[in-house]
């Protein structure tokens, strides 16, 4: 990259540079995660998107993953049919470099749902009770491998959770021997729950049945084809999964208390016993109980959402009462080249953002640390500059050192804009995981400039290595410039907040 182009790259008008700088600031001080201006997902008053569209597209995006790799992401949008001439379409973006595999999975799921829909309509037409659709929900097209991976993931946590429930049902906290005051307080908070919450916690203990059923059937996550016995196991597990989903949703106040107790119990067990000696029996690391429970049952939960589609006139008419939907794959955007990171470039942008009242020595130290982090990102980009293989077939760069790239939801948004389909799709992009705040900020800037209402589910409020999507269609005139200017203004404001 020439010197003049490098100078143009390190400016407050380059959103790629500002996004990279924010990621470096985050890594330099993880406890002070930079939050962008408040950005929301689905509008509160849009009942149709919240109740029908979002659950379906989010569940579909999650089921289209073929790996539990954290870095695999799928984004999906839906374009209803236009009369009889143009069938409905699903538009997909994925980052695993396996478009055919994702497309085949989508076609399989849709065919499965159409068969379920036909069963439902036939039963309704004869005025009989609908068939037991649950019995076909986890058919041969289901994501058995993915479901098995979810159920088996970190299986030692099952025992940790079951021990927690046993403690809650056991002796009162103030009568327990071998516990310090901190452990007693966190346990007492759980034992003081209302009777309804306590009953909920005990009922979630049904997860013990999942563990007992699943452990003997390890072929579910192996390379062997699932046997008929394996399929029966998954059908049996589904009932327990649905119970857990309902309990987690109905009692949100329980799970943070569980997190506290697991954390305190782990600290106490791993540091000393009653005589102050190190405890020889280490307990599992603490974990987010609600998140873990949701992960365990995620595949079953997503299939339930899709099952409801086959019985819902609102969504089923769009999906099934007509020709089968076609699938449109979004081509991934190439990574942009970034020049070598210089101290001068970093200092210039930080000063422009308002870093003027920082002591010179502190300023220089911060810049040097930041430069090292950004150089690591640049090195990561060089190691992945060759054509990517499937995520399952290569050692991916760690999440903290991934090179900047266009995230799937933003690539999909750019495709819809460039193809002119932005006003024809349902105004929602389903994503297999929560978006980073840079993605939602881009969606918001796009909506403000264009008047579009398209949105996605929400954000985990973190920034991630990110690249600005390319808009090739400048409609209305000046839209590309206006979006970039608004985005850069927001990012510069956020960089300034880091002083």
N, C-alpha and C positions, 0 to 999 in steps of 0.2 A: 504494500500500500504506500502510495507516494506521501511525501511530507505534507503537501497541501490537503490531501484527503484525510490524513490523520488529524490535522488541525480541525477540519470540519467535523470529524467524528467525536472529538472531545469537547462538545459544546452543550449548552443548556437547551438546544433545539434538537438534540438527538435522544429519542426515548430509549434506544437500545443502550446507550452509554449510561443514562440515568438509572435504568433498571439494574444494570450490572453494578453500578455504584451502590445502590440500595442493598443489593444482596451482600456486597462486601461489608457494608456497615452493619448489617444484621449478623454476619459471622464474626465480626470483630467484637460484638457485644450481644450475645444471644439473649441475655435477660432484658434487653431493651429492643424488642422487635418493633421495627417501624410500622406504624399503622397508617394507611392512607386515609383520606377523608371517608367518612362512613358510606359504604356502598351496600346496597341491599340486593337480594335476589328477586324472588317473585313479588310483585306488588301485593300488598295486604288485601286489596279489594278484588283481586282477580281469582274468583272462586274456581272458574273452569280450569285455569292452569294449575292451581294448587291441588285440586281434588282429582282431576282426571289426567291431564297431560304430564305434569311433572313426575308423579309416581311411576307412570308407564315408561317414559323415556329414560328416567334415571335407572330403573330396574333393568331395562333392556340394555343400557350401556354397561352396567355391571356384569350382566350375564354374557356379554359379548367378549369379555376378557377370557383368554384361554390359559392364563397363568396368574398365580397369586403374587407375582413380582410387583413390588410397590410402584415401580416406575411405569408399568403398563397402564395406559389410559385410553379410553374410548369415549368419543363424543358423538351424539346422534341427534338429528333433527328430523321432523316429519312434514312432508308436503302432501296435503290431501289431493284427491283426484280433481281434475278439471273436466267435468262432464264425462262423456264416454270416450273422448279422444286421448286423454292423457291419464294413465293410471297413477295411483298414489306412489310416493317415493320416500324411502328412508335415505338420508344423506349421512355418511359416516366419515369420521376422521379418527385415525388411530396412530399410535407412535411405536408400534412393535415391528414395523416393516413386514407385516404379514397380512396384507389387505385381503387376499383370497381366503385365508383361513377365517378371518373375521366375517367376511361376507357369507361364506358357507354356513357359519354358525347362525347368523341372522336368518338366512333362508330356512334353515332347519327349524328354528324356534317358531317362525311365522307359520310354517306348514303344520307344526304341532298344534298351535293355537287355532288354526282354521279347522282342524279335525275336532278339537274340543268344542268349538263354536257350533259345528254341525251336530254333534251329539246333544248339546244343550237345546238347540232349536228343534230337533226331532222329538226330544222328550217333552218340551213345552207344547209342541203341536198336538201331541196325543193326550194332553191334559193329565199326564202322569207326573210324578215327582221327577225332577231332573236326575240324571244318572249321577253316580258317585264320581264326580269329575276329579276328585282328589286321587282316585286310583290310577288315572292316566296322567296326572300332573308330572310325575317324575318318570316319564317313559324313556324309551331308548334315546331320544334326542336331548334328554336333560343333561345338565352339566354335572355329571356324576363325579368326575375327577375334581372339579372345582369345589363341589359341595363337600366331598370327602376331605379335601385340603382344609376347608374352613372348619369342619367339625374336629379335625385332628390337630389343628394348629396349637402348638404349645400346650400339649395335653396335660402337663403337670399343673396347669392353672385350674383344671377341674378340681383336683384335690385341695388346692389352696382355698378355692371358693367354698367347697363343701366343709372344710375345717372351720371356716368363718361362720357358716350357718350353725354348725354344731356348737361353737362357742356362744353364739347368741342364744341358743336354746339351753345352754348349760347353766352352770352356777352363776349367780349374780356377780357382777364385776367386782364388788367390794369384798366378796368372799374367795376370790381366786388367789391361789398361792403361786409365787414365782413370777408375778407381774409387777411392773413399776406403776407409778401413778399415771403416767401418760397412757400406757396401754389400758389401764382400767377405765380412764376417762373416755377413750375412744370406743371401747366396748360398751360402756354404759350408755353412750349416745345411741348405739344400735339397739340395746335392750330396752331403751325408753321409747322406742317407736310406738306409734299407735297400734292397736290390735290388727287393724286392716293392713298396715304396712308390714307388720311382722308376719302375718299370714302370707302376704305376697312374697316376701323373702323366702319363706319356707317352701312355698309352691314352686319357686324357681329352682329349688333343690332337685326338681325333676331332671335337671341337667345330669344328675348322677346316672340316670337311665341311658342318656345319650352316650356317656363314657363307657358304660358297661356293654352297650350294644356295639359300639363302634370299634373298640380296641381289638376284638378278635377278628375283625374283617378288614385287615390292613390292605388287601388287594384293591380296595376302592381308590387308593391314592397311588397305586403302583402302575406298572405298564401293562399288566394283564387286563383282559377284557372282564368287566364285572359279570359275575355269575348271577343266576336267578336268585340265589340266596342273598347276594349283595344287594340286589334291587329290592328285595323284601325288607332288608335292614333299613334302607333309605326311606322306604314308605313308612316304616314304623317310627323312624326318627322324626319324620315330618310333623306328626301330631305333637310331639314334645317341643319341637321348634316353634310351632305356632303359639303354644302356651307361653313360652318364654318371651316371645315378641310382645305379646299383649301385656305381660307383667312389667317388662322394662318400660314400656310407654306409660302405663297407668301410674307408676310410682317413681317419678324422677328424683324425689328427695332422698331415696334410700341409698343410691349408688355412690354419691360422694362420701357418705359416712363409711361405706364399705372400703372405699379407697383409703381413707384416713386410717382405718384399723389395720388394713394390710400393710401399709407403710410403717406404722408404729411397731407392729408385730415383727416385721422383717428386721427392723433396726435392733429391736431388743434381742431377738434370737441370734442374730449374726454377730453381736458385739459381746454379749456376756450372758452367763447364766446367773443363778441366784447367788453364787459365790464370787461373782466378778470375773469368772474365767470365760474364755471364748467358747461359744456353744459349738460343739462338733457337728451338730445336725443343722445344716443351712436350710433355710426355707426359701421358696421361690421369690424372685424380685417382685415388688409390688407392681400392680397394674391397674389400669382404668377398667373397673368391672363392667360398667354399662357398655363401653366400647367393645370389650371382649365378648360379652354376651351377644351383642348385635353382630359381631363378626362370625361367631359360631353359627348363627341361624340366618346369615345374610342371604345365602342362595335360596333357601326355602322361602324366606320373606319375599324375595324378588319374584319368585315364581307365583306366589299368591297374588301379588299385584297384577301380574300378567294374566293369571287365571280369571280375575275379576273383569278384565277387558272382554273376555269371551262372553260374559253375561251382561255387559253394560251396553245399552243401546247407544249411549253417547259416543263411546269410543269404537265399539264394534262396527257400527255402520260405516265409519270412515275406513276401518282397516279391512273388513271382511266382505262387505256387501258390494262387491265389484271385482274387477280383475286383481290378481295378486300384486302387491306393491313391488316396484323395482328398487334396486339398490344402487346408489350413486356413491362412489368412493372419492374422497378428497385427496388429491396428491399432496404429499408433505412438502413444505417449503424448504428450500436450501438454507443452510445456516449462513448468516452474514459474516464477512471477514472483519475482524477487529484488530487494530494496530497494537503494538507493544504499549503496555501501560507505563506512563511516565509520572514522576512525582509532580512535575509542572502541571500536567493535565488534571490530576486529582486536586491539587491545591487551587487551581483556577476555578473549577466547578464548585468546590466547597466554599470558597470565598464569595462567589457570586450568590450562593444559596444562603449566605448569612453567617458563615463561620469566621467572624471578624474579631470577636471578643475572647478568643481562646489564647492562652499563653503560648508564646512562640515554641518553647520546648515541648509542651504538651501537643501542640499542633503538629510539629515535625514527627513526634513519636507515633501519633495516630495515623498520619499519612504513610509512614514507613510500614506499619502493620497492615494497613489497608492495601498498600501496593503489593505486599506479599500475597495476600488473599486473592487479589484480582489476577496476579500472575498465575496462580494455581488454576483459576478458571480458564485462563488462556491456554495453559498446558493441557487441560482436560479437553478443550476444543480441538487441539492439534491431534490428540490421540484418537479422537472419534471422527476425524475429517474424512476417513475412507467410508465407502458405502456401508451402512449399518447392517448387521445381521439381526436375526430375530433376537428379542430380549432373552428368550429361553436358551439361545445358543452362544451367548457371549458373556463375558464378565463386564457388566455395565459399570460406568463410572459411578462412584457413590453419589447419593442424592445431594450431598453438600458440594460436590465438585463436578456436577454435570455442566457441560457447556451450554450457553444460551441457545434456545430453540423456540420456535413458535408452538405454544401449547395447543392441544387439540381443539378446545372450545373456541379459541381465537382463530385457528386455521379454518374451522367450520364457518364461523361468522364471516370471515373474509371471503370464503367461497360463495356463500349465499349472496353477499353484496356484489361480488364480481360477476356472478351468473345472472343477476337480476331476479333471483328467487326470494330475496329477503322479505318481500311483502306477501309471498304466497305460502310460506311455511307457517306452521303453528309457532307463535312467537316465544319459543322456548328451546334451549339446547340442553339435552340430558347429558350428564357426565358421570363417569364411573367413580369419581371421587370429588370431594369438595375442591373448588377452584382456589388458586392463590389470589391474593387481593389485587395483584397487578392485572389479572384476567378480568376480574369484576370491574376494576377501574376502567379498563379499556371498553367493556360493554357499556358502562355508564357514559363514557365520553362519546361513544358511537351513537347511543340513543339521544343524547342532548343535541348533537350536531345534525343528525338525520331525521329525528322525530320517530325513529323506530322504537317499539316497545319490547323487542326481543331481549330475553334475560336468561339466566341460568340459576342453579339452586342456591348458591351462597358461597361463602368463603370460610376458610379456617383462619383468616386474618394474618397469614404469613406471606412474605414475599419469597419467590423462588426464581432461579435463573430463568430468564425470559427474553424473548425477542419479539419485536413489533411485527404483526402480520402485514402483508402487502395488499394494498387495495389498488387494483389496476383500473377499476371503473370509477371515474370521477363524476359521479352523479349523486346529488346535485353538484353543480360546478363548485370547486373549491373544497369539497368535503374531505379529501385526503389531508390537505393542509390544515384545515380547521380541527380535525380530530387529533392530529399529531400535536398541534399547538396546545390544545386543551390538556392532552395527556402529559406533555412536558411540563406545563405549568403546575399540574397536580404533583408530579414527581419532584420537581424542584422545591415545592413547598414542604414536602415530606423530608427531603434531604436537609432542609433548613431546620426542621424540628429536632434533628439529631444533635444539635449543638449542645 
